[in-house]
């Protein structure tokens, strides 16, 4: 039996292959116990156009705790604003093998509300 990380990476690989076939810019999310990170990566996969996380000073000031849905929503808002500044309107949501639930869902919903098309 595989461990949790290997299973997540297998799911992530499958999802990224599908996104790369579409040839679109992707919003990649990584979640740890304490923080959540988001990057907008161009279609070739070689360049990060925008990045945000709960480690950013602006996000840390806005939230009390970095490991909850409120913090993830704040990161979602910020990444949408940064993506728009970079000229990106539509992205494919790459959840990196994490379930679309809790903090990952909160980040995606906040990005949608801030005007990013997922």
TORDREN-775871 format. One record per atom (N, C-alpha, C, CB): residue number from 1; atom name; y, z, x. Coordinates in nm, 3 decimals, always signed. Atoms other than C-alpha are relative to their C-alpha. Glycine has a CB too. Example, Ala and Ser with C-alpha at 12.3 -4.5 7.8 and 13.67 -1.06 7.14 Angstrom:
REM TORDREN-775871
> 1|N|-0.119|+0.000|+0.089;
> 1|CA|-0.450|+0.780|+1.230;
> 1|C|+0.120|+0.000|+0.090;
> 1|CB|+0.003|+0.125|-0.099;
> 2|N|-0.119|-0.006|-0.082;
> 2|CA|-0.106|+0.714|+1.367;
> 2|C|+0.109|+0.073|-0.077;
> 2|CB|+0.046|-0.142|+0.041;
REM end
This chain:
REM TORDREN-775871
> 1|N|-0.120|+0.000|+0.084;
> 1|CA|+0.000|+0.000|+0.000;
> 1|C|+0.126|+0.000|+0.088;
> 1|CB|+0.000|+0.122|-0.095;
> 2|N|-0.123|+0.010|-0.076;
> 2|CA|+0.347|-0.086|+0.123;
> 2|C|+0.091|+0.119|-0.030;
> 2|CB|+0.072|-0.132|-0.032;
> 3|N|-0.095|-0.107|+0.027;
> 3|CA|+0.619|+0.171|+0.160;
> 3|C|+0.121|-0.055|-0.077;
> 3|CB|+0.046|+0.068|+0.132;
> 4|N|-0.113|+0.038|+0.085;
> 4|CA|+0.939|+0.168|-0.046;
> 4|C|+0.092|-0.103|+0.064;
> 4|CB|+0.080|+0.123|-0.035;
> 5|N|-0.093|+0.091|-0.068;
> 5|CA|+1.155|-0.006|+0.213;
> 5|C|-0.058|-0.140|+0.012;
> 5|CB|+0.035|+0.054|+0.138;
> 6|N|+0.063|+0.132|-0.012;
> 6|CA|+0.907|-0.288|+0.273;
> 6|C|-0.001|-0.072|-0.135;
> 6|CB|-0.144|+0.014|+0.054;
> 7|N|+0.002|+0.059|+0.134;
> 7|CA|+0.877|-0.347|-0.102;
> 7|C|+0.139|-0.050|-0.038;
> 7|CB|-0.050|+0.101|-0.103;
> 8|N|-0.138|+0.039|+0.031;
> 8|CA|+1.256|-0.356|-0.141;
> 8|C|+0.039|-0.124|+0.078;
> 8|CB|+0.097|+0.114|+0.030;
> 9|N|-0.035|+0.115|-0.083;
> 9|CA|+1.295|-0.599|+0.149;
> 9|C|-0.074|-0.127|-0.045;
> 9|CB|-0.032|+0.029|+0.145;
> 10|N|+0.074|+0.114|+0.053;
> 10|CA|+1.025|-0.825|+0.001;
> 10|C|+0.071|-0.056|-0.123;
> 10|CB|-0.146|+0.040|-0.035;
> 11|N|-0.074|+0.044|+0.119;
> 11|CA|+1.214|-0.835|-0.330;
> 11|C|+0.131|-0.067|+0.040;
> 11|CB|+0.027|+0.118|-0.094;
> 12|N|-0.128|+0.053|-0.047;
> 12|CA|+1.541|-0.898|-0.143;
> 12|C|-0.017|-0.141|+0.056;
> 12|CB|+0.060|+0.092|+0.107;
> 13|N|+0.027|+0.130|-0.063;
> 13|CA|+1.390|-1.189|+0.051;
> 13|C|-0.018|-0.108|-0.107;
> 13|CB|-0.127|+0.008|+0.089;
> 14|N|+0.026|+0.091|+0.112;
> 14|CA|+1.273|-1.354|-0.272;
> 14|C|+0.133|-0.038|-0.069;
> 14|CB|-0.097|+0.066|-0.101;
> 15|N|-0.127|+0.020|+0.068;
> 15|CA|+1.615|-1.312|-0.434;
> 15|C|+0.096|-0.084|+0.086;
> 15|CB|+0.064|+0.135|-0.034;
> 16|N|-0.089|+0.075|-0.090;
> 16|CA|+1.806|-1.441|-0.130;
> 16|C|-0.042|-0.145|+0.014;
> 16|CB|+0.004|+0.066|+0.138;
> 17|N|+0.050|+0.137|-0.008;
> 17|CA|+1.585|-1.749|-0.111;
> 17|C|+0.048|-0.079|-0.122;
> 17|CB|-0.156|-0.002|+0.008;
> 18|N|-0.045|+0.065|+0.124;
> 18|CA|+1.673|-1.831|-0.472;
> 18|C|+0.151|-0.028|+0.006;
> 18|CB|-0.033|+0.088|-0.124;
> 19|N|-0.145|+0.016|-0.010;
> 19|CA|+2.047|-1.778|-0.407;
> 19|C|+0.035|-0.108|+0.101;
> 19|CB|+0.066|+0.132|+0.040;
> 20|N|-0.031|+0.100|-0.102;
> 20|CA|+2.041|-1.992|-0.091;
> 20|C|-0.030|-0.141|-0.051;
> 20|CB|-0.080|+0.027|+0.128;
> 21|N|+0.029|+0.131|+0.060;
> 21|CA|+1.878|-2.278|-0.288;
> 21|C|+0.113|-0.044|-0.091;
> 21|CB|-0.132|+0.005|-0.078;
> 22|N|-0.112|+0.032|+0.088;
> 22|CA|+2.169|-2.259|-0.532;
> 22|C|+0.123|-0.040|+0.081;
> 22|CB|+0.034|+0.118|-0.090;
> 23|N|-0.111|+0.033|-0.089;
> 23|CA|+2.412|-2.284|-0.238;
> 23|C|+0.134|+0.054|-0.047;
> 23|CB|+0.009|-0.147|+0.015;
> 24|N|-0.123|-0.063|+0.048;
> 24|CA|+2.670|-2.041|-0.376;
> 24|C|+0.036|+0.123|+0.084;
> 24|CB|-0.013|+0.039|-0.148;
> 25|N|-0.048|-0.121|-0.066;
> 25|CA|+2.877|-1.756|-0.235;
> 25|C|-0.070|+0.119|-0.068;
> 25|CB|+0.157|+0.014|-0.008;
> 26|N|+0.070|-0.114|+0.061;
> 26|CA|+2.698|-1.422|-0.284;
> 26|C|+0.071|+0.132|+0.026;
> 26|CB|-0.141|+0.007|+0.053;
> 27|N|-0.049|-0.137|-0.012;
> 27|CA|+2.802|-1.063|-0.343;
> 27|C|-0.122|+0.085|+0.031;
> 27|CB|+0.074|+0.048|-0.132;
> 28|N|+0.115|-0.077|-0.045;
> 28|CA|+2.556|-0.857|-0.142;
> 28|C|+0.032|+0.149|-0.005;
> 28|CB|-0.040|-0.041|+0.143;
> 29|N|-0.020|-0.145|+0.016;
> 29|CA|+2.514|-0.485|-0.214;
> 29|C|-0.106|+0.074|+0.080;
> 29|CB|-0.006|+0.040|-0.150;
> 30|N|+0.095|-0.088|-0.066;
> 30|CA|+2.353|-0.216|-0.001;
> 30|C|+0.031|+0.143|-0.042;
> 30|CB|+0.006|-0.015|+0.156;
> 31|N|-0.017|-0.136|+0.051;
> 31|CA|+2.295|+0.137|-0.126;
> 31|C|-0.077|+0.097|+0.091;
> 31|CB|-0.050|+0.011|-0.147;
> 32|N|+0.068|-0.108|-0.070;
> 32|CA|+2.217|+0.452|+0.070;
> 32|C|+0.017|+0.126|-0.086;
> 32|CB|+0.057|+0.021|+0.146;
> 33|N|-0.011|-0.124|+0.078;
> 33|CA|+2.190|+0.811|-0.049;
> 33|C|+0.145|+0.045|-0.013;
> 33|CB|-0.084|+0.110|+0.066;
> 34|N|-0.138|-0.048|+0.001;
> 34|CA|+2.554|+0.883|+0.040;
> 34|C|+0.105|-0.106|-0.032;
> 34|CB|+0.031|+0.060|+0.131;
> 35|N|-0.103|+0.103|+0.011;
> 35|CA|+2.734|+0.548|+0.027;
> 35|C|-0.052|-0.127|-0.065;
> 35|CB|+0.055|-0.033|+0.136;
> 36|N|+0.035|+0.132|+0.051;
> 36|CA|+2.741|+0.201|-0.126;
> 36|C|+0.091|-0.102|+0.067;
> 36|CB|+0.012|-0.006|-0.157;
> 37|N|-0.074|+0.102|-0.075;
> 37|CA|+2.850|-0.115|+0.056;
> 37|C|-0.010|-0.132|-0.075;
> 37|CB|-0.056|-0.015|+0.146;
> 38|N|+0.002|+0.131|+0.064;
> 38|CA|+2.945|-0.460|-0.078;
> 38|C|+0.067|-0.101|+0.091;
> 38|CB|+0.071|+0.004|-0.138;
> 39|N|-0.057|+0.108|-0.081;
> 39|CA|+3.010|-0.789|+0.101;
> 39|C|-0.006|-0.130|-0.079;
> 39|CB|-0.075|-0.015|+0.135;
> 40|N|+0.002|+0.135|+0.055;
> 40|CA|+3.109|-1.134|-0.022;
> 40|C|-0.027|-0.092|+0.118;
> 40|CB|+0.135|-0.036|-0.075;
> 41|N|+0.046|+0.083|-0.111;
> 41|CA|+2.923|-1.382|+0.201;
> 41|C|+0.003|-0.146|-0.045;
> 41|CB|-0.143|+0.042|+0.047;
> 42|N|-0.011|+0.141|+0.039;
> 42|CA|+2.991|-1.758|+0.203;
> 42|C|-0.137|-0.066|-0.017;
> 42|CB|+0.081|-0.077|+0.106;
> 43|N|+0.124|+0.067|+0.037;
> 43|CA|+2.730|-2.012|+0.091;
> 43|C|-0.093|-0.026|+0.119;
> 43|CB|+0.032|-0.131|-0.068;
> 44|N|+0.085|+0.026|-0.118;
> 44|CA|+2.609|-2.088|+0.446;
> 44|C|-0.066|+0.129|+0.049;
> 44|CB|+0.083|-0.063|+0.112;
> 45|N|+0.057|-0.129|-0.039;
> 45|CA|+2.539|-1.716|+0.494;
> 45|C|+0.047|+0.048|+0.135;
> 45|CB|-0.149|-0.009|+0.000;
> 46|N|-0.043|-0.034|-0.134;
> 46|CA|+2.723|-1.706|+0.823;
> 46|C|+0.132|+0.074|+0.011;
> 46|CB|+0.009|-0.120|+0.078;
> 47|N|-0.134|-0.059|-0.009;
> 47|CA|+3.061|-1.561|+0.732;
> 47|C|+0.025|+0.097|-0.115;
> 47|CB|+0.106|-0.111|+0.001;
> 48|N|-0.036|-0.099|+0.101;
> 48|CA|+3.169|-1.245|+0.551;
> 48|C|+0.145|-0.024|-0.039;
> 48|CB|-0.021|+0.147|+0.053;
> 49|N|-0.135|+0.031|+0.049;
> 49|CA|+3.471|-1.330|+0.335;
> 49|C|+0.076|+0.125|-0.042;
> 49|CB|-0.007|-0.097|-0.117;
> 50|N|-0.062|-0.126|+0.041;
> 50|CA|+3.537|-0.978|+0.203;
> 50|C|-0.105|+0.110|+0.006;
> 50|CB|+0.060|-0.012|-0.145;
> 51|N|+0.092|-0.114|-0.007;
> 51|CA|+3.384|-0.634|+0.247;
> 51|C|+0.068|+0.127|-0.048;
> 51|CB|-0.054|+0.018|+0.144;
> 52|N|-0.052|-0.128|+0.047;
> 52|CA|+3.427|-0.293|+0.088;
> 52|C|-0.115|+0.100|-0.005;
> 52|CB|+0.069|-0.014|-0.139;
> 53|N|+0.102|-0.104|+0.012;
> 53|CA|+3.243|+0.037|+0.085;
> 53|C|+0.066|+0.133|-0.032;
> 53|CB|-0.083|+0.011|+0.131;
> 54|N|-0.053|-0.133|+0.028;
> 54|CA|+3.279|+0.403|+0.001;
> 54|C|+0.054|+0.065|+0.126;
> 54|CB|-0.107|+0.088|-0.063;
> 55|N|-0.056|-0.052|-0.126;
> 55|CA|+3.372|+0.457|+0.367;
> 55|C|+0.147|-0.041|+0.017;
> 55|CB|-0.082|-0.051|+0.119;
> 56|N|-0.140|+0.044|-0.010;
> 56|CA|+3.707|+0.272|+0.317;
> 56|C|+0.093|+0.113|-0.044;
> 56|CB|+0.024|-0.127|-0.087;
> 57|N|-0.096|-0.108|+0.026;
> 57|CA|+4.007|+0.504|+0.315;
> 57|C|+0.050|-0.002|-0.145;
> 57|CB|+0.118|-0.011|+0.095;
> 58|N|-0.051|+0.013|+0.137;
> 58|CA|+4.138|+0.371|-0.021;
> 58|C|-0.100|+0.050|-0.103;
> 58|CB|+0.035|-0.144|-0.029;
> 59|N|+0.106|-0.041|+0.093;
> 59|CA|+3.808|+0.431|-0.196;
> 59|C|-0.024|+0.150|+0.012;
> 59|CB|-0.131|-0.077|+0.027;
> 60|N|+0.023|-0.143|-0.022;
> 60|CA|+3.760|+0.776|-0.038;
> 60|C|+0.105|+0.086|-0.070;
> 60|CB|-0.002|+0.032|+0.149;
> 61|N|-0.108|-0.074|+0.066;
> 61|CA|+4.100|+0.887|-0.172;
> 61|C|-0.014|-0.003|-0.152;
> 61|CB|+0.137|-0.057|+0.041;
> 62|N|+0.009|+0.018|+0.145;
> 62|CA|+4.030|+0.752|-0.522;
> 62|C|-0.114|+0.078|-0.065;
> 62|CB|-0.017|-0.147|-0.030;
> 63|N|+0.115|-0.071|+0.059;
> 63|CA|+3.696|+0.932|-0.568;
> 63|C|-0.026|+0.131|+0.071;
> 63|CB|-0.124|-0.088|+0.006;
> 64|N|+0.030|-0.131|-0.056;
> 64|CA|+3.579|+1.286|-0.516;
> 64|C|-0.133|-0.001|+0.074;
> 64|CB|-0.002|+0.106|-0.111;
> 65|N|+0.134|+0.006|-0.056;
> 65|CA|+3.215|+1.204|-0.440;
> 65|C|-0.035|-0.146|+0.029;
> 65|CB|-0.105|+0.066|-0.097;
> 66|N|+0.028|+0.139|-0.036;
> 66|CA|+3.098|+0.888|-0.258;
> 66|C|-0.137|-0.048|-0.047;
> 66|CB|+0.010|-0.017|+0.149;
> 67|N|+0.137|+0.039|+0.036;
> 67|CA|+2.743|+0.889|-0.396;
> 67|C|-0.025|+0.001|-0.151;
> 67|CB|-0.098|+0.091|+0.068;
> 68|N|+0.023|+0.006|+0.144;
> 68|CA|+2.795|+0.842|-0.770;
> 68|C|+0.050|-0.132|-0.059;
> 68|CB|+0.070|+0.118|-0.070;
> 69|N|-0.037|+0.125|+0.067;
> 69|CA|+2.864|+0.565|-1.025;
> 69|C|+0.150|-0.026|+0.003;
> 69|CB|-0.049|+0.002|-0.144;
> 70|N|-0.146|+0.018|-0.005;
> 70|CA|+3.241|+0.627|-1.022;
> 70|C|+0.042|-0.062|+0.133;
> 70|CB|+0.072|+0.136|-0.020;
> 71|N|-0.031|+0.054|-0.133;
> 71|CA|+3.254|+0.557|-0.648;
> 71|C|-0.045|-0.146|+0.008;
> 71|CB|-0.070|+0.084|+0.110;
> 72|N|+0.051|+0.137|-0.001;
> 72|CA|+3.041|+0.243|-0.694;
> 72|C|+0.092|-0.092|-0.080;
> 72|CB|-0.144|-0.004|-0.057;
> 73|N|-0.093|+0.079|+0.082;
> 73|CA|+3.276|+0.122|-0.968;
> 73|C|+0.129|-0.028|+0.076;
> 73|CB|+0.031|+0.073|-0.133;
> 74|N|-0.122|+0.018|-0.080;
> 74|CA|+3.573|+0.174|-0.738;
> 74|C|-0.021|-0.108|+0.107;
> 74|CB|+0.042|+0.135|+0.067;
> 75|N|+0.034|+0.101|-0.101;
> 75|CA|+3.402|-0.034|-0.466;
> 75|C|-0.006|-0.137|-0.068;
> 75|CB|-0.135|+0.034|+0.070;
> 76|N|+0.008|+0.126|+0.075;
> 76|CA|+3.332|-0.302|-0.731;
> 76|C|+0.137|-0.059|-0.029;
> 76|CB|-0.074|+0.022|-0.131;
> 77|N|-0.137|+0.046|+0.026;
> 77|CA|+3.699|-0.321|-0.828;
> 77|C|+0.064|-0.054|+0.128;
> 77|CB|+0.087|+0.115|-0.057;
> 78|N|-0.062|+0.039|-0.127;
> 78|CA|+3.809|-0.338|-0.465;
> 78|C|-0.059|-0.130|+0.054;
> 78|CB|-0.017|+0.110|+0.102;
> 79|N|+0.062|+0.122|-0.053;
> 79|CA|+3.558|-0.608|-0.368;
> 79|C|+0.043|-0.121|-0.081;
> 79|CB|-0.154|+0.013|+0.000;
> 80|N|-0.047|+0.111|+0.084;
> 80|CA|+3.667|-0.823|-0.664;
> 80|C|+0.141|-0.042|+0.040;
> 80|CB|-0.003|+0.040|-0.150;
> 81|N|-0.138|+0.031|-0.043;
> 81|CA|+4.032|-0.798|-0.556;
> 81|C|+0.000|-0.071|+0.135;
> 81|CB|+0.084|+0.130|+0.009;
> 82|N|+0.008|+0.061|-0.133;
> 82|CA|+3.945|-0.881|-0.194;
> 82|C|-0.057|-0.142|-0.006;
> 82|CB|-0.084|+0.087|+0.093;
> 83|N|+0.060|+0.132|+0.015;
> 83|CA|+3.728|-1.175|-0.302;
> 83|C|+0.100|-0.099|-0.057;
> 83|CB|-0.124|+0.007|-0.091;
> 84|N|-0.102|+0.088|+0.057;
> 84|CA|+4.009|-1.317|-0.514;
> 84|C|+0.105|-0.039|+0.103;
> 84|CB|+0.068|+0.068|-0.119;
> 85|N|-0.095|+0.030|-0.109;
> 85|CA|+4.247|-1.290|-0.217;
> 85|C|-0.057|-0.103|+0.095;
> 85|CB|+0.036|+0.128|+0.077;
> 86|N|+0.067|+0.095|-0.090;
> 86|CA|+3.991|-1.484|-0.013;
> 86|C|-0.025|-0.135|-0.069;
> 86|CB|-0.133|+0.058|+0.049;
> 87|N|+0.015|+0.125|+0.073;
> 87|CA|+3.988|-1.753|-0.284;
> 87|C|-0.136|-0.019|-0.065;
> 87|CB|+0.026|-0.114|+0.092;
> 88|N|+0.133|+0.008|+0.063;
> 88|CA|+3.647|-1.672|-0.433;
> 88|C|+0.011|+0.051|-0.143;
> 88|CB|-0.107|+0.082|+0.081;
> 89|N|-0.004|-0.039|+0.142;
> 89|CA|+3.620|-1.666|-0.813;
> 89|C|-0.139|+0.030|-0.054;
> 89|CB|+0.065|-0.111|-0.083;
> 90|N|+0.135|-0.015|+0.053;
> 90|CA|+3.244|-1.695|-0.871;
> 90|C|-0.099|+0.027|+0.113;
> 90|CB|-0.041|-0.126|-0.078;
> 91|N|+0.102|-0.037|-0.099;
> 91|CA|+2.955|-1.535|-0.682;
> 91|C|-0.135|+0.021|-0.067;
> 91|CB|+0.042|+0.127|+0.076;
> 92|N|+0.134|-0.038|+0.046;
> 92|CA|+2.581|-1.482|-0.716;
> 92|C|-0.019|+0.146|+0.042;
> 92|CB|-0.114|-0.095|+0.059;
> 93|N|+0.016|-0.141|-0.030;
> 93|CA|+2.493|-1.113|-0.732;
> 93|C|-0.132|+0.024|+0.073;
> 93|CB|+0.005|+0.084|-0.128;
> 94|N|+0.117|-0.029|-0.083;
> 94|CA|+2.254|-1.018|-0.451;
> 94|C|-0.016|+0.151|+0.007;
> 94|CB|+0.015|-0.063|+0.144;
> 95|N|+0.017|-0.146|+0.007;
> 95|CA|+2.125|-0.668|-0.525;
> 95|C|-0.087|+0.052|+0.112;
> 95|CB|-0.060|+0.039|-0.133;
> 96|N|+0.077|-0.038|-0.119;
> 96|CA|+1.922|-0.664|-0.200;
> 96|C|-0.129|+0.074|-0.031;
> 96|CB|+0.085|+0.085|+0.090;
> 97|N|+0.127|-0.062|+0.035;
> 97|CA|+1.601|-0.564|-0.375;
> 97|C|+0.012|+0.132|-0.074;
> 97|CB|-0.079|+0.022|+0.123;
> 98|N|-0.019|-0.125|+0.076;
> 98|CA|+1.755|-0.257|-0.541;
> 98|C|-0.006|-0.033|-0.149;
> 98|CB|+0.137|+0.068|+0.037;
> 99|N|+0.006|+0.025|+0.145;
> 99|CA|+1.696|-0.220|-0.915;
> 99|C|+0.141|-0.009|-0.056;
> 99|CB|-0.080|+0.112|-0.072;
> 100|N|-0.131|+0.015|+0.065;
> 100|CA|+1.985|-0.331|-1.136;
> 100|C|+0.016|+0.117|-0.097;
> 100|CB|+0.013|-0.139|-0.075;
> 101|N|+0.002|-0.125|+0.074;
> 101|CA|+2.045|+0.022|-1.252;
> 101|C|+0.094|+0.098|+0.072;
> 101|CB|-0.145|+0.058|-0.010;
> 102|N|-0.082|-0.105|-0.063;
> 102|CA|+2.283|+0.314|-1.187;
> 102|C|+0.118|-0.053|+0.078;
> 102|CB|-0.085|+0.081|+0.089;
> 103|N|-0.115|+0.036|-0.083;
> 103|CA|+2.521|+0.261|-0.897;
> 103|C|+0.014|-0.150|+0.023;
> 103|CB|-0.010|+0.070|+0.133;
> 104|N|-0.005|+0.146|-0.021;
> 104|CA|+2.426|-0.104|-0.839;
> 104|C|+0.058|-0.068|-0.124;
> 104|CB|-0.143|-0.056|+0.032;
> 105|N|-0.050|+0.055|+0.126;
> 105|CA|+2.493|-0.182|-1.207;
> 105|C|+0.148|+0.034|-0.017;
> 105|CB|-0.081|+0.055|-0.120;
> 106|N|-0.140|-0.043|+0.012;
> 106|CA|+2.821|+0.016|-1.201;
> 106|C|+0.091|-0.087|+0.087;
> 106|CB|+0.016|+0.148|+0.040;
> 107|N|-0.076|+0.086|-0.091;
> 107|CA|+2.942|-0.188|-0.902;
> 107|C|+0.016|-0.140|-0.060;
> 107|CB|-0.069|-0.007|+0.138;
> 108|N|-0.003|+0.135|+0.058;
> 108|CA|+2.852|-0.519|-1.070;
> 108|C|+0.091|-0.006|-0.122;
> 108|CB|-0.142|-0.045|-0.038;
> 109|N|-0.082|-0.003|+0.121;
> 109|CA|+3.015|-0.424|-1.401;
> 109|C|+0.149|+0.012|+0.033;
> 109|CB|-0.042|+0.115|-0.090;
> 110|N|-0.140|-0.018|-0.040;
> 110|CA|+3.337|-0.311|-1.229;
> 110|C|+0.055|-0.129|+0.062;
> 110|CB|+0.013|+0.117|+0.101;
> 111|N|-0.043|+0.127|-0.060;
> 111|CA|+3.353|-0.637|-1.029;
> 111|C|+0.026|-0.104|-0.109;
> 111|CB|-0.107|-0.052|+0.099;
> 112|N|-0.020|+0.092|+0.113;
> 112|CA|+3.313|-0.834|-1.354;
> 112|C|+0.130|+0.032|-0.074;
> 112|CB|-0.119|+0.007|-0.097;
> 113|N|-0.121|-0.041|+0.070;
> 113|CA|+3.588|-0.633|-1.523;
> 113|C|+0.125|-0.034|+0.079;
> 113|CB|-0.003|+0.151|-0.028;
> 114|N|-0.116|+0.032|-0.085;
> 114|CA|+3.819|-0.697|-1.227;
> 114|C|+0.020|-0.151|+0.014;
> 114|CB|-0.017|+0.062|+0.139;
> 115|N|-0.022|+0.144|+0.006;
> 115|CA|+3.776|-1.071|-1.286;
> 115|C|-0.090|-0.088|+0.085;
> 115|CB|+0.136|-0.027|+0.038;
> 116|N|+0.092|+0.078|-0.082;
> 116|CA|+3.493|-1.179|-1.056;
> 116|C|-0.115|-0.047|-0.092;
> 116|CB|-0.055|+0.085|+0.123;
> 117|N|+0.108|+0.052|+0.084;
> 117|CA|+3.235|-1.405|-1.222;
> 117|C|-0.133|+0.015|+0.075;
> 117|CB|+0.025|-0.150|-0.039;
> 118|N|+0.132|-0.022|-0.063;
> 118|CA|+2.879|-1.288|-1.143;
> 118|C|-0.106|-0.075|-0.077;
> 118|CB|-0.034|+0.151|+0.006;
REM end
